[in-house]
Every structure is written in C-alpha cells, then in structure tokens.
Amino acid sequence: MNATDPASLCGLQLDFFKTHLPKRLIGNHLVYHGSRLVLVSDRQGRSLNFLIEANDPDIQSYLCTLRHLLFRVFQPRKKIPIKTINGNNAAHSEYLDPPEGVI
C-alpha cells in the first residue's frame, strides 16, 4: 500500500502512528500480511524496515513493492539502491541471505 493511499494510517497525528509508520509521501510503502504490518519501505525502497525475522518463509512475497517499482508500466525504476535495512547499513544486513529453500 502506498503511504498516500486514503486507507493508509500514515500521517495521522497520533503518537503511535507517528513513531511506527512512515510519513505520508508518495515514495513510501507499507506491506501487510493480512492485518499485520511486515515491511515499511521509505524513499522508493532506499530504506527498508522489516517487522519480521530474516528467516521468515514469506519474505520474498513481502518484497512485491520493490518488484512493482521495477516493473510497473509507468516510469519503472532501473534499479533500487537499498541503503539501509532496519536502520543499519544494508551491505551488512542479515536480510540479504534468503531463508533456505527460498529463491
């Protein structure tokens, strides 16, 4: 879900939402598994915040937001330079290695 979607809770002036959700900007996205928030993507995917463990078996499906940015019909991105994952340098993240059996 894009953070600017009318159904999004981003931008609500309540303390809980201000600290747990990104700003209501076009380049920010939320990924849910049912009603559970599992991934927040900021700045067109440059910053990712996973709310799941790195070995979650569904992690690949949660990256659908990034796939959409790359393959959409209107202005697809050529690449997504991911800079940070969960606030740390992406190059050293445990999320870089997919779980066993997941490709």
N, C-alpha and C positions, 0 to 999 in steps of 0.2 A: 504494500500500500504506500502510495506517495504521501509524504507528511502533509501535503496541502489538500489531500482528499477531504471532502466535507465530513466523512465518517471518522477521520483521524482525531485523536485527542491531543495531538501536538499543538502547542501554542495556548492551551488553556492556562489561565492564570491561577493554578492551584499548585502548591508547593510540591506535591508528589509528582505531578506530571512534568513540572519544570526540571526536576532532577533526574527523571528516568527516561524522558523522551527527548528527541532532538527538536531543534527549532522548526517552525512551520515554513520550510523552504523547499523549493522545487527539487533540489538535488539530494534531499534526504528521504530515506525509505524505511519502512517497517515491514518485517516479515513475521507472520504469525503461523503457529501450528495450532489450528483450532482457535481457541481464545487466548492462547499463551504466546506472548511475545518472545521470539527466539533470536532475532537478529535486528540490529539497528545499523543502517548504512548512512553515513554522513558524507557530504561533499562528493556526490556522484560515485560513491564506493571507495573513496580515498581513505576513509576511516571506517572500520568495521567494529562493532561491539556485539560479540556473541553472548547470549544469555543461556547457553547450553554448554555441555562439556565438549572438548575437542574430539572425543571418540563417539559422539552421537551418530547413530547409524543413518539418520536422515539429513545430515549436514549438507550433502550435495544438493538436495532439493531446496534447502533454505537459501542457496546462492542464486535462485531464479531471478532475483532483482538484478544481479550483475549480468547474467546472461541476457536479460531483456535490454539492458543498456547497450550491449554489444551488437545485438541482432534485430533491434527494432527497425521498422521501416523508415521512420522519420529521424534523421540525424543520428545514426548509430555511432557509437564511440569506437575509435580504432583500438584503444586499449584503456585499461583501468589501472592506473598506478596506485596500488594499495600501499599506503604509507604506515598506517597503524592498525593494530588489531588489539582490541581491549586496552587501548591506551599505551601499548608498547610498540616498539619498532617491529614492523611486520616481518622483516627478514629473520627475526629470532622467535617467531611465534610457534607455539605447539599446534596451532590450527593449520599449519602448512602441510602437515603429513595427514593424508586421509586415513580413516579407520581401515583396518584390514578387510579386504574383500570389497571395498568401495572404490569405484573408478569413475 
